[in-house]
C-alpha cells in the first residue's frame, strides 16, 4: 500500500524557515514525479512544488518561487521542501504525493504568524 508520512511543520514567524520531509513507501519512488501540495483553511488543495524523476527538473507555483526548494533522495525514498522567507499566506497543511496523487497522508501543519 502506498503511504506518505510528512513531518517538519510547526509555528514560525514571518520571514522564518522550515524544512518539511516526506517518507514514502509502497511504490517505486524513483519512477514518479513528486509534488508538495498544501491546503489552507477554506481553500482547495493546490500543488506548490514539483520535482521530476531523476531530479531533472523542478517547478513551483508563482507564489513560492524563489522561496521554496524541493529536493528528493531516491535511495532513501524521501522528499523534502525547504521553505524560506515564510509568509502568513503560506499557512496550510502540507502534503507530499506523486504528481498524479495516490493515497493522501496526514500532512504536516505549517503556521506562519507573529
MODELLER restraints for C-alpha pairs under 7 A, 6 or more apart:
rsr = mdl.restraints
at = mdl.atoms
rsr.add(forms.Gaussian(group=physical.xy_distance, feature=features.Distance(at['CA:1:A'], at['CA:26:A']), mean=5.09, stdev=0.5))
rsr.add(forms.Gaussian(group=physical.xy_distance, feature=features.Distance(at['CA:2:A'], at['CA:25:A']), mean=5.73, stdev=0.5))
rsr.add(forms.Gaussian(group=physical.xy_distance, feature=features.Distance(at['CA:2:A'], at['CA:26:A']), mean=4.29, stdev=0.5))
rsr.add(forms.Gaussian(group=physical.xy_distance, feature=features.Distance(at['CA:2:A'], at['CA:27:A']), mean=5.87, stdev=0.5))
rsr.add(forms.Gaussian(group=physical.xy_distance, feature=features.Distance(at['CA:2:A'], at['CA:103:A']), mean=6.40, stdev=0.5))
rsr.add(forms.Gaussian(group=physical.xy_distance, feature=features.Distance(at['CA:3:A'], at['CA:24:A']), mean=5.76, stdev=0.5))
rsr.add(forms.Gaussian(group=physical.xy_distance, feature=features.Distance(at['CA:3:A'], at['CA:25:A']), mean=5.27, stdev=0.5))
rsr.add(forms.Gaussian(group=physical.xy_distance, feature=features.Distance(at['CA:3:A'], at['CA:26:A']), mean=6.28, stdev=0.5))
rsr.add(forms.Gaussian(group=physical.xy_distance, feature=features.Distance(at['CA:3:A'], at['CA:103:A']), mean=6.60, stdev=0.5))
rsr.add(forms.Gaussian(group=physical.xy_distance, feature=features.Distance(at['CA:3:A'], at['CA:105:A']), mean=6.60, stdev=0.5))
rsr.add(forms.Gaussian(group=physical.xy_distance, feature=features.Distance(at['CA:4:A'], at['CA:22:A']), mean=6.39, stdev=0.5))
rsr.add(forms.Gaussian(group=physical.xy_distance, feature=features.Distance(at['CA:4:A'], at['CA:23:A']), mean=5.67, stdev=0.5))
rsr.add(forms.Gaussian(group=physical.xy_distance, feature=features.Distance(at['CA:4:A'], at['CA:24:A']), mean=4.64, stdev=0.5))
rsr.add(forms.Gaussian(group=physical.xy_distance, feature=features.Distance(at['CA:4:A'], at['CA:25:A']), mean=6.63, stdev=0.5))
rsr.add(forms.Gaussian(group=physical.xy_distance, feature=features.Distance(at['CA:4:A'], at['CA:96:A']), mean=6.79, stdev=0.5))
rsr.add(forms.Gaussian(group=physical.xy_distance, feature=features.Distance(at['CA:4:A'], at['CA:104:A']), mean=6.87, stdev=0.5))
rsr.add(forms.Gaussian(group=physical.xy_distance, feature=features.Distance(at['CA:4:A'], at['CA:105:A']), mean=5.10, stdev=0.5))
rsr.add(forms.Gaussian(group=physical.xy_distance, feature=features.Distance(at['CA:5:A'], at['CA:22:A']), mean=5.38, stdev=0.5))
rsr.add(forms.Gaussian(group=physical.xy_distance, feature=features.Distance(at['CA:5:A'], at['CA:23:A']), mean=5.17, stdev=0.5))
rsr.add(forms.Gaussian(group=physical.xy_distance, feature=features.Distance(at['CA:5:A'], at['CA:24:A']), mean=6.60, stdev=0.5))
rsr.add(forms.Gaussian(group=physical.xy_distance, feature=features.Distance(at['CA:5:A'], at['CA:105:A']), mean=5.80, stdev=0.5))
rsr.add(forms.Gaussian(group=physical.xy_distance, feature=features.Distance(at['CA:5:A'], at['CA:106:A']), mean=6.99, stdev=0.5))
rsr.add(forms.Gaussian(group=physical.xy_distance, feature=features.Distance(at['CA:6:A'], at['CA:21:A']), mean=5.71, stdev=0.5))
rsr.add(forms.Gaussian(group=physical.xy_distance, feature=features.Distance(at['CA:6:A'], at['CA:22:A']), mean=4.35, stdev=0.5))
rsr.add(forms.Gaussian(group=physical.xy_distance, feature=features.Distance(at['CA:6:A'], at['CA:23:A']), mean=6.58, stdev=0.5))
rsr.add(forms.Gaussian(group=physical.xy_distance, feature=features.Distance(at['CA:6:A'], at['CA:95:A']), mean=6.52, stdev=0.5))
rsr.add(forms.Gaussian(group=physical.xy_distance, feature=features.Distance(at['CA:6:A'], at['CA:96:A']), mean=6.93, stdev=0.5))
rsr.add(forms.Gaussian(group=physical.xy_distance, feature=features.Distance(at['CA:6:A'], at['CA:107:A']), mean=5.34, stdev=0.5))
rsr.add(forms.Gaussian(group=physical.xy_distance, feature=features.Distance(at['CA:6:A'], at['CA:108:A']), mean=5.69, stdev=0.5))
rsr.add(forms.Gaussian(group=physical.xy_distance, feature=features.Distance(at['CA:7:A'], at['CA:20:A']), mean=5.78, stdev=0.5))
rsr.add(forms.Gaussian(group=physical.xy_distance, feature=features.Distance(at['CA:7:A'], at['CA:21:A']), mean=5.33, stdev=0.5))
rsr.add(forms.Gaussian(group=physical.xy_distance, feature=features.Distance(at['CA:7:A'], at['CA:22:A']), mean=6.36, stdev=0.5))
rsr.add(forms.Gaussian(group=physical.xy_distance, feature=features.Distance(at['CA:7:A'], at['CA:108:A']), mean=5.57, stdev=0.5))
rsr.add(forms.Gaussian(group=physical.xy_distance, feature=features.Distance(at['CA:8:A'], at['CA:19:A']), mean=5.99, stdev=0.5))
rsr.add(forms.Gaussian(group=physical.xy_distance, feature=features.Distance(at['CA:8:A'], at['CA:20:A']), mean=4.52, stdev=0.5))
rsr.add(forms.Gaussian(group=physical.xy_distance, feature=features.Distance(at['CA:8:A'], at['CA:21:A']), mean=6.10, stdev=0.5))
rsr.add(forms.Gaussian(group=physical.xy_distance, feature=features.Distance(at['CA:8:A'], at['CA:108:A']), mean=6.87, stdev=0.5))
rsr.add(forms.Gaussian(group=physical.xy_distance, feature=features.Distance(at['CA:9:A'], at['CA:18:A']), mean=6.98, stdev=0.5))
rsr.add(forms.Gaussian(group=physical.xy_distance, feature=features.Distance(at['CA:9:A'], at['CA:20:A']), mean=6.24, stdev=0.5))
rsr.add(forms.Gaussian(group=physical.xy_distance, feature=features.Distance(at['CA:9:A'], at['CA:108:A']), mean=5.22, stdev=0.5))
rsr.add(forms.Gaussian(group=physical.xy_distance, feature=features.Distance(at['CA:9:A'], at['CA:109:A']), mean=5.17, stdev=0.5))
rsr.add(forms.Gaussian(group=physical.xy_distance, feature=features.Distance(at['CA:9:A'], at['CA:110:A']), mean=4.86, stdev=0.5))
rsr.add(forms.Gaussian(group=physical.xy_distance, feature=features.Distance(at['CA:10:A'], at['CA:109:A']), mean=6.14, stdev=0.5))
rsr.add(forms.Gaussian(group=physical.xy_distance, feature=features.Distance(at['CA:10:A'], at['CA:110:A']), mean=5.06, stdev=0.5))
rsr.add(forms.Gaussian(group=physical.xy_distance, feature=features.Distance(at['CA:10:A'], at['CA:111:A']), mean=6.11, stdev=0.5))
rsr.add(forms.Gaussian(group=physical.xy_distance, feature=features.Distance(at['CA:11:A'], at['CA:110:A']), mean=6.20, stdev=0.5))
rsr.add(forms.Gaussian(group=physical.xy_distance, feature=features.Distance(at['CA:11:A'], at['CA:111:A']), mean=4.75, stdev=0.5))
rsr.add(forms.Gaussian(group=physical.xy_distance, feature=features.Distance(at['CA:11:A'], at['CA:112:A']), mean=5.92, stdev=0.5))
rsr.add(forms.Gaussian(group=physical.xy_distance, feature=features.Distance(at['CA:12:A'], at['CA:111:A']), mean=6.30, stdev=0.5))
rsr.add(forms.Gaussian(group=physical.xy_distance, feature=features.Distance(at['CA:12:A'], at['CA:112:A']), mean=5.00, stdev=0.5))
rsr.add(forms.Gaussian(group=physical.xy_distance, feature=features.Distance(at['CA:12:A'], at['CA:113:A']), mean=6.29, stdev=0.5))
rsr.add(forms.Gaussian(group=physical.xy_distance, feature=features.Distance(at['CA:13:A'], at['CA:112:A']), mean=5.41, stdev=0.5))
rsr.add(forms.Gaussian(group=physical.xy_distance, feature=features.Distance(at['CA:13:A'], at['CA:113:A']), mean=5.03, stdev=0.5))
rsr.add(forms.Gaussian(group=physical.xy_distance, feature=features.Distance(at['CA:13:A'], at['CA:114:A']), mean=4.99, stdev=0.5))
rsr.add(forms.Gaussian(group=physical.xy_distance, feature=features.Distance(at['CA:14:A'], at['CA:85:A']), mean=6.87, stdev=0.5))
rsr.add(forms.Gaussian(group=physical.xy_distance, feature=features.Distance(at['CA:14:A'], at['CA:86:A']), mean=5.36, stdev=0.5))
rsr.add(forms.Gaussian(group=physical.xy_distance, feature=features.Distance(at['CA:14:A'], at['CA:87:A']), mean=5.08, stdev=0.5))
rsr.add(forms.Gaussian(group=physical.xy_distance, feature=features.Distance(at['CA:14:A'], at['CA:88:A']), mean=6.39, stdev=0.5))
rsr.add(forms.Gaussian(group=physical.xy_distance, feature=features.Distance(at['CA:14:A'], at['CA:112:A']), mean=5.78, stdev=0.5))
rsr.add(forms.Gaussian(group=physical.xy_distance, feature=features.Distance(at['CA:14:A'], at['CA:113:A']), mean=6.03, stdev=0.5))
rsr.add(forms.Gaussian(group=physical.xy_distance, feature=features.Distance(at['CA:14:A'], at['CA:114:A']), mean=6.49, stdev=0.5))
rsr.add(forms.Gaussian(group=physical.xy_distance, feature=features.Distance(at['CA:15:A'], at['CA:85:A']), mean=4.04, stdev=0.5))
rsr.add(forms.Gaussian(group=physical.xy_distance, feature=features.Distance(at['CA:15:A'], at['CA:86:A']), mean=4.89, stdev=0.5))
rsr.add(forms.Gaussian(group=physical.xy_distance, feature=features.Distance(at['CA:15:A'], at['CA:87:A']), mean=6.43, stdev=0.5))
rsr.add(forms.Gaussian(group=physical.xy_distance, feature=features.Distance(at['CA:16:A'], at['CA:84:A']), mean=6.21, stdev=0.5))
rsr.add(forms.Gaussian(group=physical.xy_distance, feature=features.Distance(at['CA:16:A'], at['CA:85:A']), mean=5.35, stdev=0.5))
rsr.add(forms.Gaussian(group=physical.xy_distance, feature=features.Distance(at['CA:16:A'], at['CA:86:A']), mean=5.46, stdev=0.5))
rsr.add(forms.Gaussian(group=physical.xy_distance, feature=features.Distance(at['CA:17:A'], at['CA:83:A']), mean=5.41, stdev=0.5))
rsr.add(forms.Gaussian(group=physical.xy_distance, feature=features.Distance(at['CA:17:A'], at['CA:84:A']), mean=4.42, stdev=0.5))
rsr.add(forms.Gaussian(group=physical.xy_distance, feature=features.Distance(at['CA:17:A'], at['CA:85:A']), mean=6.10, stdev=0.5))
rsr.add(forms.Gaussian(group=physical.xy_distance, feature=features.Distance(at['CA:17:A'], at['CA:86:A']), mean=6.16, stdev=0.5))
rsr.add(forms.Gaussian(group=physical.xy_distance, feature=features.Distance(at['CA:18:A'], at['CA:82:A']), mean=6.20, stdev=0.5))
rsr.add(forms.Gaussian(group=physical.xy_distance, feature=features.Distance(at['CA:18:A'], at['CA:83:A']), mean=5.25, stdev=0.5))
rsr.add(forms.Gaussian(group=physical.xy_distance, feature=features.Distance(at['CA:18:A'], at['CA:84:A']), mean=6.74, stdev=0.5))
rsr.add(forms.Gaussian(group=physical.xy_distance, feature=features.Distance(at['CA:19:A'], at['CA:80:A']), mean=6.95, stdev=0.5))
rsr.add(forms.Gaussian(group=physical.xy_distance, feature=features.Distance(at['CA:19:A'], at['CA:81:A']), mean=5.62, stdev=0.5))
rsr.add(forms.Gaussian(group=physical.xy_distance, feature=features.Distance(at['CA:19:A'], at['CA:82:A']), mean=4.46, stdev=0.5))
rsr.add(forms.Gaussian(group=physical.xy_distance, feature=features.Distance(at['CA:19:A'], at['CA:83:A']), mean=5.94, stdev=0.5))
rsr.add(forms.Gaussian(group=physical.xy_distance, feature=features.Distance(at['CA:20:A'], at['CA:80:A']), mean=5.48, stdev=0.5))
rsr.add(forms.Gaussian(group=physical.xy_distance, feature=features.Distance(at['CA:20:A'], at['CA:81:A']), mean=4.99, stdev=0.5))
rsr.add(forms.Gaussian(group=physical.xy_distance, feature=features.Distance(at['CA:20:A'], at['CA:82:A']), mean=6.43, stdev=0.5))
rsr.add(forms.Gaussian(group=physical.xy_distance, feature=features.Distance(at['CA:21:A'], at['CA:78:A']), mean=6.94, stdev=0.5))
rsr.add(forms.Gaussian(group=physical.xy_distance, feature=features.Distance(at['CA:21:A'], at['CA:79:A']), mean=5.79, stdev=0.5))
rsr.add(forms.Gaussian(group=physical.xy_distance, feature=features.Distance(at['CA:21:A'], at['CA:80:A']), mean=4.42, stdev=0.5))
rsr.add(forms.Gaussian(group=physical.xy_distance, feature=features.Distance(at['CA:21:A'], at['CA:81:A']), mean=6.47, stdev=0.5))
rsr.add(forms.Gaussian(group=physical.xy_distance, feature=features.Distance(at['CA:22:A'], at['CA:78:A']), mean=5.44, stdev=0.5))
rsr.add(forms.Gaussian(group=physical.xy_distance, feature=features.Distance(at['CA:22:A'], at['CA:79:A']), mean=5.00, stdev=0.5))
rsr.add(forms.Gaussian(group=physical.xy_distance, feature=features.Distance(at['CA:22:A'], at['CA:80:A']), mean=6.18, stdev=0.5))
rsr.add(forms.Gaussian(group=physical.xy_distance, feature=features.Distance(at['CA:22:A'], at['CA:96:A']), mean=6.42, stdev=0.5))
rsr.add(forms.Gaussian(group=physical.xy_distance, feature=features.Distance(at['CA:23:A'], at['CA:77:A']), mean=6.22, stdev=0.5))
rsr.add(forms.Gaussian(group=physical.xy_distance, feature=features.Distance(at['CA:23:A'], at['CA:78:A']), mean=4.74, stdev=0.5))
rsr.add(forms.Gaussian(group=physical.xy_distance, feature=features.Distance(at['CA:23:A'], at['CA:79:A']), mean=6.72, stdev=0.5))
rsr.add(forms.Gaussian(group=physical.xy_distance, feature=features.Distance(at['CA:24:A'], at['CA:77:A']), mean=5.60, stdev=0.5))
rsr.add(forms.Gaussian(group=physical.xy_distance, feature=features.Distance(at['CA:24:A'], at['CA:78:A']), mean=6.07, stdev=0.5))
rsr.add(forms.Gaussian(group=physical.xy_distance, feature=features.Distance(at['CA:29:A'], at['CA:74:A']), mean=6.51, stdev=0.5))
rsr.add(forms.Gaussian(group=physical.xy_distance, feature=features.Distance(at['CA:29:A'], at['CA:77:A']), mean=5.99, stdev=0.5))
rsr.add(forms.Gaussian(group=physical.xy_distance, feature=features.Distance(at['CA:30:A'], at['CA:53:A']), mean=6.14, stdev=0.5))
rsr.add(forms.Gaussian(group=physical.xy_distance, feature=features.Distance(at['CA:30:A'], at['CA:54:A']), mean=6.86, stdev=0.5))
rsr.add(forms.Gaussian(group=physical.xy_distance, feature=features.Distance(at['CA:30:A'], at['CA:74:A']), mean=5.38, stdev=0.5))
rsr.add(forms.Gaussian(group=physical.xy_distance, feature=features.Distance(at['CA:31:A'], at['CA:53:A']), mean=5.97, stdev=0.5))
rsr.add(forms.Gaussian(group=physical.xy_distance, feature=features.Distance(at['CA:32:A'], at['CA:53:A']), mean=5.62, stdev=0.5))
rsr.add(forms.Gaussian(group=physical.xy_distance, feature=features.Distance(at['CA:32:A'], at['CA:98:A']), mean=6.23, stdev=0.5))
rsr.add(forms.Gaussian(group=physical.xy_distance, feature=features.Distance(at['CA:33:A'], at['CA:51:A']), mean=5.77, stdev=0.5))
rsr.add(forms.Gaussian(group=physical.xy_distance, feature=features.Distance(at['CA:33:A'], at['CA:52:A']), mean=4.32, stdev=0.5))
rsr.add(forms.Gaussian(group=physical.xy_distance, feature=features.Distance(at['CA:33:A'], at['CA:53:A']), mean=4.95, stdev=0.5))
rsr.add(forms.Gaussian(group=physical.xy_distance, feature=features.Distance(at['CA:33:A'], at['CA:98:A']), mean=5.93, stdev=0.5))
rsr.add(forms.Gaussian(group=physical.xy_distance, feature=features.Distance(at['CA:33:A'], at['CA:99:A']), mean=5.48, stdev=0.5))
rsr.add(forms.Gaussian(group=physical.xy_distance, feature=features.Distance(at['CA:34:A'], at['CA:50:A']), mean=5.76, stdev=0.5))
rsr.add(forms.Gaussian(group=physical.xy_distance, feature=features.Distance(at['CA:34:A'], at['CA:51:A']), mean=5.43, stdev=0.5))
rsr.add(forms.Gaussian(group=physical.xy_distance, feature=features.Distance(at['CA:34:A'], at['CA:52:A']), mean=6.46, stdev=0.5))
rsr.add(forms.Gaussian(group=physical.xy_distance, feature=features.Distance(at['CA:34:A'], at['CA:97:A']), mean=5.91, stdev=0.5))
rsr.add(forms.Gaussian(group=physical.xy_distance, feature=features.Distance(at['CA:34:A'], at['CA:98:A']), mean=4.40, stdev=0.5))
rsr.add(forms.Gaussian(group=physical.xy_distance, feature=features.Distance(at['CA:34:A'], at['CA:99:A']), mean=5.09, stdev=0.5))
rsr.add(forms.Gaussian(group=physical.xy_distance, feature=features.Distance(at['CA:35:A'], at['CA:47:A']), mean=6.64, stdev=0.5))
rsr.add(forms.Gaussian(group=physical.xy_distance, feature=features.Distance(at['CA:35:A'], at['CA:49:A']), mean=5.45, stdev=0.5))
rsr.add(forms.Gaussian(group=physical.xy_distance, feature=features.Distance(at['CA:35:A'], at['CA:50:A']), mean=4.36, stdev=0.5))
rsr.add(forms.Gaussian(group=physical.xy_distance, feature=features.Distance(at['CA:35:A'], at['CA:51:A']), mean=6.35, stdev=0.5))
rsr.add(forms.Gaussian(group=physical.xy_distance, feature=features.Distance(at['CA:35:A'], at['CA:96:A']), mean=5.72, stdev=0.5))
rsr.add(forms.Gaussian(group=physical.xy_distance, feature=features.Distance(at['CA:35:A'], at['CA:97:A']), mean=5.56, stdev=0.5))
rsr.add(forms.Gaussian(group=physical.xy_distance, feature=features.Distance(at['CA:35:A'], at['CA:98:A']), mean=5.88, stdev=0.5))
rsr.add(forms.Gaussian(group=physical.xy_distance, feature=features.Distance(at['CA:35:A'], at['CA:99:A']), mean=5.53, stdev=0.5))
rsr.add(forms.Gaussian(group=physical.xy_distance, feature=features.Distance(at['CA:36:A'], at['CA:47:A']), mean=5.84, stdev=0.5))
rsr.add(forms.Gaussian(group=physical.xy_distance, feature=features.Distance(at['CA:36:A'], at['CA:48:A']), mean=5.76, stdev=0.5))
rsr.add(forms.Gaussian(group=physical.xy_distance, feature=features.Distance(at['CA:36:A'], at['CA:49:A']), mean=5.25, stdev=0.5))
rsr.add(forms.Gaussian(group=physical.xy_distance, feature=features.Distance(at['CA:36:A'], at['CA:50:A']), mean=6.64, stdev=0.5))
rsr.add(forms.Gaussian(group=physical.xy_distance, feature=features.Distance(at['CA:36:A'], at['CA:94:A']), mean=6.88, stdev=0.5))
rsr.add(forms.Gaussian(group=physical.xy_distance, feature=features.Distance(at['CA:36:A'], at['CA:95:A']), mean=5.66, stdev=0.5))
rsr.add(forms.Gaussian(group=physical.xy_distance, feature=features.Distance(at['CA:36:A'], at['CA:96:A']), mean=4.46, stdev=0.5))
rsr.add(forms.Gaussian(group=physical.xy_distance, feature=features.Distance(at['CA:36:A'], at['CA:97:A']), mean=6.53, stdev=0.5))
rsr.add(forms.Gaussian(group=physical.xy_distance, feature=features.Distance(at['CA:37:A'], at['CA:45:A']), mean=6.59, stdev=0.5))
rsr.add(forms.Gaussian(group=physical.xy_distance, feature=features.Distance(at['CA:37:A'], at['CA:46:A']), mean=5.38, stdev=0.5))
rsr.add(forms.Gaussian(group=physical.xy_distance, feature=features.Distance(at['CA:37:A'], at['CA:47:A']), mean=3.98, stdev=0.5))
rsr.add(forms.Gaussian(group=physical.xy_distance, feature=features.Distance(at['CA:37:A'], at['CA:48:A']), mean=5.44, stdev=0.5))
rsr.add(forms.Gaussian(group=physical.xy_distance, feature=features.Distance(at['CA:37:A'], at['CA:94:A']), mean=5.68, stdev=0.5))
rsr.add(forms.Gaussian(group=physical.xy_distance, feature=features.Distance(at['CA:37:A'], at['CA:95:A']), mean=5.04, stdev=0.5))
rsr.add(forms.Gaussian(group=physical.xy_distance, feature=features.Distance(at['CA:37:A'], at['CA:96:A']), mean=5.99, stdev=0.5))
rsr.add(forms.Gaussian(group=physical.xy_distance, feature=features.Distance(at['CA:38:A'], at['CA:45:A']), mean=5.48, stdev=0.5))
rsr.add(forms.Gaussian(group=physical.xy_distance, feature=features.Distance(at['CA:38:A'], at['CA:46:A']), mean=5.53, stdev=0.5))
rsr.add(forms.Gaussian(group=physical.xy_distance, feature=features.Distance(at['CA:38:A'], at['CA:47:A']), mean=6.31, stdev=0.5))
rsr.add(forms.Gaussian(group=physical.xy_distance, feature=features.Distance(at['CA:38:A'], at['CA:48:A']), mean=6.95, stdev=0.5))
rsr.add(forms.Gaussian(group=physical.xy_distance, feature=features.Distance(at['CA:38:A'], at['CA:92:A']), mean=5.84, stdev=0.5))
rsr.add(forms.Gaussian(group=physical.xy_distance, feature=features.Distance(at['CA:38:A'], at['CA:93:A']), mean=5.43, stdev=0.5))
rsr.add(forms.Gaussian(group=physical.xy_distance, feature=features.Distance(at['CA:38:A'], at['CA:94:A']), mean=4.27, stdev=0.5))
rsr.add(forms.Gaussian(group=physical.xy_distance, feature=features.Distance(at['CA:38:A'], at['CA:95:A']), mean=5.91, stdev=0.5))
rsr.add(forms.Gaussian(group=physical.xy_distance, feature=features.Distance(at['CA:39:A'], at['CA:45:A']), mean=4.26, stdev=0.5))
rsr.add(forms.Gaussian(group=physical.xy_distance, feature=features.Distance(at['CA:39:A'], at['CA:46:A']), mean=6.39, stdev=0.5))
rsr.add(forms.Gaussian(group=physical.xy_distance, feature=features.Distance(at['CA:39:A'], at['CA:92:A']), mean=5.19, stdev=0.5))
rsr.add(forms.Gaussian(group=physical.xy_distance, feature=features.Distance(at['CA:39:A'], at['CA:93:A']), mean=5.32, stdev=0.5))
rsr.add(forms.Gaussian(group=physical.xy_distance, feature=features.Distance(at['CA:39:A'], at['CA:94:A']), mean=6.60, stdev=0.5))
rsr.add(forms.Gaussian(group=physical.xy_distance, feature=features.Distance(at['CA:40:A'], at['CA:91:A']), mean=6.35, stdev=0.5))
rsr.add(forms.Gaussian(group=physical.xy_distance, feature=features.Distance(at['CA:40:A'], at['CA:92:A']), mean=4.14, stdev=0.5))
rsr.add(forms.Gaussian(group=physical.xy_distance, feature=features.Distance(at['CA:40:A'], at['CA:93:A']), mean=6.41, stdev=0.5))
rsr.add(forms.Gaussian(group=physical.xy_distance, feature=features.Distance(at['CA:41:A'], at['CA:92:A']), mean=6.85, stdev=0.5))
rsr.add(forms.Gaussian(group=physical.xy_distance, feature=features.Distance(at['CA:48:A'], at['CA:60:A']), mean=5.57, stdev=0.5))
rsr.add(forms.Gaussian(group=physical.xy_distance, feature=features.Distance(at['CA:48:A'], at['CA:61:A']), mean=5.03, stdev=0.5))
rsr.add(forms.Gaussian(group=physical.xy_distance, feature=features.Distance(at['CA:49:A'], at['CA:59:A']), mean=5.68, stdev=0.5))
rsr.add(forms.Gaussian(group=physical.xy_distance, feature=features.Distance(at['CA:49:A'], at['CA:60:A']), mean=4.45, stdev=0.5))
rsr.add(forms.Gaussian(group=physical.xy_distance, feature=features.Distance(at['CA:49:A'], at['CA:61:A']), mean=6.46, stdev=0.5))
rsr.add(forms.Gaussian(group=physical.xy_distance, feature=features.Distance(at['CA:49:A'], at['CA:70:A']), mean=6.40, stdev=0.5))
rsr.add(forms.Gaussian(group=physical.xy_distance, feature=features.Distance(at['CA:50:A'], at['CA:58:A']), mean=5.42, stdev=0.5))
rsr.add(forms.Gaussian(group=physical.xy_distance, feature=features.Distance(at['CA:50:A'], at['CA:59:A']), mean=5.04, stdev=0.5))
rsr.add(forms.Gaussian(group=physical.xy_distance, feature=features.Distance(at['CA:50:A'], at['CA:60:A']), mean=6.38, stdev=0.5))
rsr.add(forms.Gaussian(group=physical.xy_distance, feature=features.Distance(at['CA:51:A'], at['CA:57:A']), mean=5.82, stdev=0.5))
rsr.add(forms.Gaussian(group=physical.xy_distance, feature=features.Distance(at['CA:51:A'], at['CA:58:A']), mean=4.48, stdev=0.5))
rsr.add(forms.Gaussian(group=physical.xy_distance, feature=features.Distance(at['CA:51:A'], at['CA:59:A']), mean=6.63, stdev=0.5))
rsr.add(forms.Gaussian(group=physical.xy_distance, feature=features.Distance(at['CA:51:A'], at['CA:70:A']), mean=6.70, stdev=0.5))
rsr.add(forms.Gaussian(group=physical.xy_distance, feature=features.Distance(at['CA:52:A'], at['CA:58:A']), mean=6.41, stdev=0.5))
rsr.add(forms.Gaussian(group=physical.xy_distance, feature=features.Distance(at['CA:67:A'], at['CA:83:A']), mean=6.07, stdev=0.5))
rsr.add(forms.Gaussian(group=physical.xy_distance, feature=features.Distance(at['CA:67:A'], at['CA:84:A']), mean=5.04, stdev=0.5))
rsr.add(forms.Gaussian(group=physical.xy_distance, feature=features.Distance(at['CA:67:A'], at['CA:85:A']), mean=6.16, stdev=0.5))
rsr.add(forms.Gaussian(group=physical.xy_distance, feature=features.Distance(at['CA:68:A'], at['CA:81:A']), mean=6.68, stdev=0.5))
rsr.add(forms.Gaussian(group=physical.xy_distance, feature=features.Distance(at['CA:68:A'], at['CA:82:A']), mean=5.49, stdev=0.5))
rsr.add(forms.Gaussian(group=physical.xy_distance, feature=features.Distance(at['CA:68:A'], at['CA:83:A']), mean=4.50, stdev=0.5))
rsr.add(forms.Gaussian(group=physical.xy_distance, feature=features.Distance(at['CA:68:A'], at['CA:84:A']), mean=6.04, stdev=0.5))
rsr.add(forms.Gaussian(group=physical.xy_distance, feature=features.Distance(at['CA:69:A'], at['CA:81:A']), mean=5.64, stdev=0.5))
rsr.add(forms.Gaussian(group=physical.xy_distance, feature=features.Distance(at['CA:69:A'], at['CA:82:A']), mean=5.04, stdev=0.5))
rsr.add(forms.Gaussian(group=physical.xy_distance, feature=features.Distance(at['CA:69:A'], at['CA:83:A']), mean=6.62, stdev=0.5))
rsr.add(forms.Gaussian(group=physical.xy_distance, feature=features.Distance(at['CA:70:A'], at['CA:80:A']), mean=5.76, stdev=0.5))
rsr.add(forms.Gaussian(group=physical.xy_distance, feature=features.Distance(at['CA:70:A'], at['CA:81:A']), mean=4.60, stdev=0.5))
rsr.add(forms.Gaussian(group=physical.xy_distance, feature=features.Distance(at['CA:70:A'], at['CA:82:A']), mean=6.43, stdev=0.5))
rsr.add(forms.Gaussian(group=physical.xy_distance, feature=features.Distance(at['CA:71:A'], at['CA:79:A']), mean=5.90, stdev=0.5))
rsr.add(forms.Gaussian(group=physical.xy_distance, feature=features.Distance(at['CA:71:A'], at['CA:80:A']), mean=5.24, stdev=0.5))
rsr.add(forms.Gaussian(group=physical.xy_distance, feature=features.Distance(at['CA:71:A'], at['CA:81:A']), mean=6.49, stdev=0.5))
rsr.add(forms.Gaussian(group=physical.xy_distance, feature=features.Distance(at['CA:72:A'], at['CA:78:A']), mean=5.74, stdev=0.5))
rsr.add(forms.Gaussian(group=physical.xy_distance, feature=features.Distance(at['CA:72:A'], at['CA:79:A']), mean=4.40, stdev=0.5))
rsr.add(forms.Gaussian(group=physical.xy_distance, feature=features.Distance(at['CA:72:A'], at['CA:80:A']), mean=6.07, stdev=0.5))
rsr.add(forms.Gaussian(group=physical.xy_distance, feature=features.Distance(at['CA:73:A'], at['CA:79:A']), mean=6.51, stdev=0.5))
rsr.add(forms.Gaussian(group=physical.xy_distance, feature=features.Distance(at['CA:86:A'], at['CA:112:A']), mean=6.71, stdev=0.5))
rsr.add(forms.Gaussian(group=physical.xy_distance, feature=features.Distance(at['CA:87:A'], at['CA:112:A']), mean=6.09, stdev=0.5))
rsr.add(forms.Gaussian(group=physical.xy_distance, feature=features.Distance(at['CA:88:A'], at['CA:112:A']), mean=4.70, stdev=0.5))
rsr.add(forms.Gaussian(group=physical.xy_distance, feature=features.Distance(at['CA:88:A'], at['CA:113:A']), mean=5.86, stdev=0.5))
rsr.add(forms.Gaussian(group=physical.xy_distance, feature=features.Distance(at['CA:90:A'], at['CA:112:A']), mean=6.71, stdev=0.5))
rsr.add(forms.Gaussian(group=physical.xy_distance, feature=features.Distance(at['CA:91:A'], at['CA:110:A']), mean=5.35, stdev=0.5))
rsr.add(forms.Gaussian(group=physical.xy_distance, feature=features.Distance(at['CA:91:A'], at['CA:111:A']), mean=4.57, stdev=0.5))
rsr.add(forms.Gaussian(group=physical.xy_distance, feature=features.Distance(at['CA:91:A'], at['CA:112:A']), mean=5.47, stdev=0.5))
rsr.add(forms.Gaussian(group=physical.xy_distance, feature=features.Distance(at['CA:92:A'], at['CA:109:A']), mean=6.06, stdev=0.5))
rsr.add(forms.Gaussian(group=physical.xy_distance, feature=features.Distance(at['CA:92:A'], at['CA:110:A']), mean=5.51, stdev=0.5))
rsr.add(forms.Gaussian(group=physical.xy_distance, feature=features.Distance(at['CA:92:A'], at['CA:111:A']), mean=6.63, stdev=0.5))
rsr.add(forms.Gaussian(group=physical.xy_distance, feature=features.Distance(at['CA:93:A'], at['CA:107:A']), mean=5.82, stdev=0.5))
rsr.add(forms.Gaussian(group=physical.xy_distance, feature=features.Distance(at['CA:93:A'], at['CA:108:A']), mean=5.37, stdev=0.5))
rsr.add(forms.Gaussian(group=physical.xy_distance, feature=features.Distance(at['CA:93:A'], at['CA:109:A']), mean=4.34, stdev=0.5))
rsr.add(forms.Gaussian(group=physical.xy_distance, feature=features.Distance(at['CA:93:A'], at['CA:110:A']), mean=5.99, stdev=0.5))
rsr.add(forms.Gaussian(group=physical.xy_distance, feature=features.Distance(at['CA:94:A'], at['CA:107:A']), mean=5.24, stdev=0.5))
rsr.add(forms.Gaussian(group=physical.xy_distance, feature=features.Distance(at['CA:94:A'], at['CA:108:A']), mean=5.26, stdev=0.5))
rsr.add(forms.Gaussian(group=physical.xy_distance, feature=features.Distance(at['CA:94:A'], at['CA:109:A']), mean=6.26, stdev=0.5))
rsr.add(forms.Gaussian(group=physical.xy_distance, feature=features.Distance(at['CA:95:A'], at['CA:105:A']), mean=6.78, stdev=0.5))
rsr.add(forms.Gaussian(group=physical.xy_distance, feature=features.Distance(at['CA:95:A'], at['CA:107:A']), mean=4.60, stdev=0.5))
rsr.add(forms.Gaussian(group=physical.xy_distance, feature=features.Distance(at['CA:95:A'], at['CA:108:A']), mean=6.73, stdev=0.5))
rsr.add(forms.Gaussian(group=physical.xy_distance, feature=features.Distance(at['CA:97:A'], at['CA:104:A']), mean=6.96, stdev=0.5))
